[in-house]
């Protein structure tokens, strides 16, 4: 099996798992708030549907995708929220669910059928097919976490989290750049442990700047789905410590992240 097929398989499994979580919800639950301010469960699925459709456009009609990039540049802080709100306003929960299912199935086929070496334009540099599938998996998992938190559901971590961690590590310098900070020249060592104790490592073994912790916690950190103080991810070295405070695996402006658990509970 090729690397592309493997990651597209994992993307499909991640999407199917989230589909099982929302597929039987009553309409009232779709209107319920999630940890992302102003976003309901419906907004989360609308965002995934929209992003899948934009990715499909980028892969099949790159010239038209340029229009989407222009919209993003015109309203960088608002275009994602506006797209989600437009879909929520135009669709019932059943119609929104059907649209998400259709879009992700069409994207699945396009990614599998793409010729070797294909580069897909995106909001940053063009991406390989495998990287696009990885990015879609990361977003699906992250927004699925918002939904799970809203519903009080606990998800079992899977091996698919490796993809989320990898994109978080690879996006290190982007997290600095998007904040106007010069990234460190040296590589960091990142050592993450799965629930079964397996070690997943990135970077030179002897690096002075190190990050260690559970794989799940690192993924929650780089997708900004939990505050650093609530996670068992630790840093050795000033640069590594700074990175943990700004890390993001997603494209776009820095997100607001989540408040510490104690602070959230104090607001209830």
C-alpha positions, 0 to 999 in steps of 0.5 A, a space after each residue: 500500500 502506498 503512503 498516500 493510500 494509507 493516509 487516505 484510509 486513515 482520513 476515511 476512518 477518522 471521518 467515519 468515527 466522527 460521523 458515528 458520533 453525530 449521525 444520530 444526534 437530534 436537531 437540538 444537539 446540533 444547535 448546542 455550543 462547543 468549546 469554540 466560541 460561537 460555534 455549535 456542533 453544526 458549525 463544526 461539521 459545516 467547517 469540515 464540509 466546507 474545507 473538504 469542498 475547498 480542498 476538492 476545488 484546489 485539487 481539480 480546479 486550481 484556477 478557481 481555487 485562486 478565488 478562494 485564496 483571494 477571499 481569505 486574503 481579504 478577510 483573514 480573521 473572518 473568512 472561516 467563520 463566515 463560511 461555516 455560518 453560511 452553511 449552517 444558515 442554509 442547511 438543516 442538520 440532515 442536509 448538512 450531514 449529507 453534504 459533508 458525507 458527499 464532499 468527503 467521499 468525492 475528495 477521497 476519490 480525487 486524492 486516491 486517483 491523483 497522479 504521483 507527484 501531484 502538488 495541490 495549491 493551498 492557502 500556504 505553499 502547495 501540498 503533496 497529496 499525502 500532506 493534504 490528506 494528513 491536514 484533512 485528518 488533523 482538522 477532522 480529529 481536532 474539530 471532532 474533539 470539539 464535538 466530543 467535548 460538547 457532547 461529553 463523549 470520550 474518544 479512544 486514542 488511535 494510531 491515527 494520532 501519529 499524523 496529527 503529531 507529525 504535522 504539528 512538528 512539521 509546522 513548528 516554524 510556521 507557528 513562529 512565522 505567523 506571529 512574526 517571531 524568528 524561529 530557532 535555527 536548531 532542531 528540537 527533539 520531540 519524544 511522544 509515548 502512545 498509550 501502549 508505551 511505544 515511543 514516537 520520536 522526531 528530530 536529532 536524538 542529542 538535541 539540547 531543546 527537547 519536548 516530551 509527553 503523551 502522544 494524545 496530549 501533544 496532539 491536543 496542544 498543537 491543535 489548541 484543544 486544551 491549555 498547556 497547563 492541563 497537559 503532561 507535555 514538558 519542555 527542556 530548553 528556553 526555545 522548546 518552552 516558548 514553542 509549546 506556548 505558541 504551537 499550532 498544527 493548523 494554517 491561518 492566524 494564531 488561534 485563541 486556544 482554550 482557557 485552563 480547566 480551572 479557569 473554565 470551571 470558575 466561569 461556570 
